[in-house]
Amino acid sequence: MSTSRNRLDEEASPYLRQHADNPVHWQPWDDDALDAARERDVPIFLSIGYSACHWCHVMADESFDDPTVAERLNEEFVPIKVDREERPDLDRLYQTVAAMVSGRGGWPLSVWLTPDGRPFYVGTYFPREAKRGQPGFLDLVEGIADSWENEREDIESRADQWADAMAGELEGTPDTPGEVSPGLLETAAQRAVSDADREHGGFGRGQKFPQTGRLHLLMQAHERTGRDAFREVAVEALDAMADGGLRDHAGGGFHRYVTDREWTVPHFEKMLYDNAELVRAYLAGYRLTGEERYAGIARETLGFVERELRHPDGGFFSTLDAQSEGESGEHEEGAFYVWTPREVHEAVDDEFAAGLFCERYGITEAGNFEDGKTVLTLDTGIDELADEHGATTEEIEADLERAREAIFAARADRERPARDEKILAGWNGLMISAFAEAGLALDETYGETAVAALDFVREQLWDEKEQRLVRRFKDGTAAIDGYLEDYAFLARGALNCYEATGEVEQLEFALDLGRATVREFFDGEEGTLYFTPQSGESLVARPQELDDQSTPSSTGVAVDTLLALSQFALDEEFEDVAETVLETHAESIEASPLRRASLALAADRHTAGSLELTIVADELPTEWRERIGRAYLPGRLLARRPPTDAELDGWLDRLSIDDAPPIWADRTGESGEPTAYVCRAFTCSPPQTEIDEALSWADRLAPESPGSE
């Protein structure tokens, strides 16, 4: 295959298609491109990014649209462009090298590889011309081409060293297994408190990310120990994210992260996975604290997702871009979301309400962003505004809501940020979990949305005959073998749908995904789950994913979900696989429980046991759903069961289970009434026909805190 033209116009990925008109002869990562590098004996220039990435757009404008740069890239390299959302395996490999070499990574990721895929030079964004200590991209391209020609031996040696180090970092497992200590949850929470920014909320002192795994650790540790600091740090983070620029106060949903300690200025892209995990965090906060505001934020975020990221047939799109056309006529980051006082007064026909809106959200002539624009943040409290203007809080809230609706309507006339309309199995799994949990905690209709998305993904991306999952659906076409995150996140989503609806077909799908996870990703000799399937493409290294990053650790979610599914399928390997993986990585989990928050939470489920709440009923009574949905029950496993053994036998046949597992066996309704059984670690309540009494047993069976070591 010739590499004499740009082939990205043949690709489905919106990110790749964004670069189809570059003069660079971009190739997708495929056999033709890799063969061309070997045949020409030239390096690969690999550029990894995603459609909503701001600095990816900047580098494209500065360098990839430049004919001189393109000519040198085309002559000296095989340029390959990769969408990191489609190929997270490649991103994992080369981000690892970037972190090892420079201590940092990110997007766009720029990597030069030998023709067989070994990296020998790596960086992120490079400006067209040298500035602020960074080399200019054209100079860099010419220098690397010269080194390949004249210092090949040195490059090959470096590539060998880096490839060996990368394989050791990504593939390696300890020689001997360990055991996670019972006090891990409390230890992790204490470390989270130590890393917390108690002045501004969240963690660290620079740019800030949601870090939802840490919030779940803190909330569960508070429930276990009663330590106020754990609850306080979690609440401070939830409030900071809700009040600051991370949240879109006009239209709902959350941006990717903020660039400052005070949570003011975000990077404006909106990612499906962030919004999914933040909904789950706010629902947990609502359940723990009873704070209705958190329930409102969850509703608002789900409303944004339904309005702007939902496929008409049920699945969820991936991202909204950070950029759109601004007043200059050029594409600018955040142009869709920022405001001036003049723009507010033009949009809101009530002068008082417009001024009130500016006060509430800190919109001033100076602004807090670029060119006097303001990112909306909660700047003045409702009570303070009421006192200042001699009004009731209800009157102030009504005026603000009218102003917000006017701002939202006016914003609709602006050019909207581009939407990446590919549907990814794993990211959909995260959002399905969020909607399913909201179906319990807030309103049953959210559960219906979750099921519709699950059905869409199952129809479009699941091969029932082969029991295999495909990662990406776009424009009627499915492609790319699923990764561990696709199987794990979707299995958890299917299990959560079963909990919310009691429909056996969703549990059936979760079990099928669990079996496929073990088959494709578990390596018994190494005692670990790999990120890529055994039947997938052979790369320089086969990565594992232990750390929580922009998404939860796929290993952690897989282990946690397998532990939950093991309660239904005793004859499967689920529990053994989960235990083995936890034992293999026990030392690294203990050493870095915040980096590995999802694995730490899975380890706690293994140590403490799931809180099994078996409900025997044709339908879950509304009062029961509301009480269970509002209760904070870490490690909950809501096991719906039909009231008769004959119906249960039908379920077992469908699930390919020979005998009823203990979570269902011998658990029948009392006098035909809905009946609950509450169990943890082989200790169970008597059958309960009053939901409050059943939930009191959840408190009685709560694990005791062993204290930190």
Buried (B, 14 or more C-beta within 10 A) or exposed (E): EEBEEBBBEEBBBBBBBBBBEBBBBBBBBEEBBBBBBEEEEBBBBBBBBBBBBBBBBBBBEBBBBBEEBBBBBBEBBBBBBBBBBBBBBBBBBBBBBBBBBEEEBBBBBBBBBBBEBBBBBBBBBBBBEBEEEBBBBBEBBBEBBEBBEEEEEEBBEBBEEBBEBBBEBBBEBBEEBBEBBBBBBBBBBBBBBEBBBEEBBBBEEEEBBBBBBBBBBBBBBBBBBEBEBBBBBBBBBBBBBBBBBBBBBBBBBBBBBBBBBBBBBBBBBBBBBBBBBBBBBBBBBBBBBEBEBBBBBBBBBBEBBBEBBBBEEBBBBBBBBBBBBBEEEEBBBBBBBBBBBEBBBEBBEBEEBBBBBBBBBBBEEEBBBBEBBBBBBBBBEBEEBBEEBEBEEEBBBEBBEBBBEBBBEBBEEBEBBBBBBBBBBBBBBBBBBBBBBBBBBBBBEBBBBBBBBBBBBBEBBBEEEEEBBBBBBBEEEBBBBBBBBBBBBBBBBBBBBBBBBBEBBBBBBBBBBBBBBBBBBBBEEBBBBBBBBEEBBEBBBBBBBBBBBBBBBBBBBBBBBBBBBBBBBBEBBBBBBBBBBBBBBBBBBBEBBBBBBBBBBBBBBBBBBBBBBBBBBEEBEEEBBBBBBBBBBBBBBBBBBBBEBEEBEEBBEEBEBEEBBBBBEEBBBEEEEBBBBBBBEEEBBEBBBEBEEBBBBBEEBBBEBBEBE
